[in-house]
Amino acid sequence: MTLTIQLATTEDTERLGEDLALALRKGDLVSLSGDLGAGKSTLARGLIRTIANDNGYEVPSPTFTIVQSYPELRLPVSHVDLYRLSSADELDELGLDEALEDGTVLVEWPERAGSALPKSSLRVTLLGDGDGRKALIDGEPAALARLQRSLAIRKFLKDAGFARAERRYLLGDASARGYETIAVGEKLPLILMNSPYNPGGPVLRDGKTYMQIAHLSQSVTAFVALDRLLQSKGFTVPEIYAEDLESGFLLLENLGSDGVLDADGAPIPERYEAAVRLLAKLHQHSWPQDVDATEGYSHHIHNFDRDAMMIEVELLSDWYVPRMRGAPLDPAQKAAYVAAWGRVFSQISKSERSLLLRDVHSPNILWRDGAVGTDRVGLIDFQDAMIGPSAYDVASLVLDARVTVAPELQDHLLAAYLDERRLADSEFDETGFRVAFAIMAAQRNAKILGIFVRLDERDGKPFYLKHLSRIQTYLNRVIGHPALVPVKDWCEKAGILSSEI
């Protein structure tokens, strides 16, 4: 397949560089062909400045140096100009194979290297076309598919009235979702959610994938439905300005970048307290399980049932324990682990149930100075919400997986939550809640230990490993509760907990 893109102006060429930049991954080589003055350097400049997130970033021509490297960028770039290459034999001295191990390589005049050049992921040819230009692009299917996705985002923005908006990478997360900022003049940039339908991976049991068993969202429909549901109840969530549910694109209000951590990355107690009091108010509402997203689309909010809880804690036995022990569990050990959790989960069958946002922790809480009450707390990343023990989100917040919450602050936050609940309901079952809190805290931290190891070993994302020690500490902190004796005993025998806990 060859893509043809019309480039009427220099700005269009720079914008194509922007769209290309947001499609690239480590290991991609992009070749740029075309006559002198065809726009190769213009496109390269737009691409590199996008990755640098700086419109004034200096991008000198590598014509005389042959290679200009940018190792400091989010995605390291080597910009190569082979026009002055006298022999393909000189290519070995440029270190392109090494550059591709760490980042991406952009090559102008690739024909000068002949077959000595590493295989291109994308090949871009710029040609004159009347008063403008056109780009012909082909390449490897995976890279071409990423570019097509990026170009589809550009079309989505055009249809929403933002054809010339400036796109910049914001973040990727532990899922397949990605986010960009979309600059629209002097206003705070909007947020683009890029969340293609996720089929869920291989079938694990009973004809279902992990995502289906755990009831994780597979499309943006869930986010839209829950966003509008939470907004209807008075909670602060992003406004949705444009949506393409079929493609998985949303254009969202930017709630800002001020969160609940200080400049050193430590919790700001009063902001965490405001968030936990918000959860107490959220748990006072009744929540429907079937919600309209938009015309023609609806979403069912699943129960956080025993199967979902179990498949999540099995991440610890299947990924974390083998990593710590150096060998997988045998069938008997795995069966004993599952049975231990089964006995624990049976104790919360009648616990208070409410809407669980599922990832209420520091990356997903935004602070809004100038607002009052619960409006000070903005919520994002709630597409995996379910109905289950209300203690789950409280445990998620007061044992924040991304930042260390000291025991004293944990106790203070839990007391604030309980105070808010008692004020609203004199018959609130504090004893039952504390049991559910201990079980949900252990369940969540067991799951996260496994997920972060899986992200490293299966998905090549080692970043999350730095949190393992903290999460193990959290698990140790809660597993001494009497309700968790079966799991505690199993973990001690497996050698992943201290016997003194």
Summary of the structure (lengths in Angstrom):
residues: 501
radius of gyration: 25.8
end to end distance: 60.6
largest distance: 84.5
contacts: 1585
relative contact order: 0.08
helix: 45%
strand: 20%
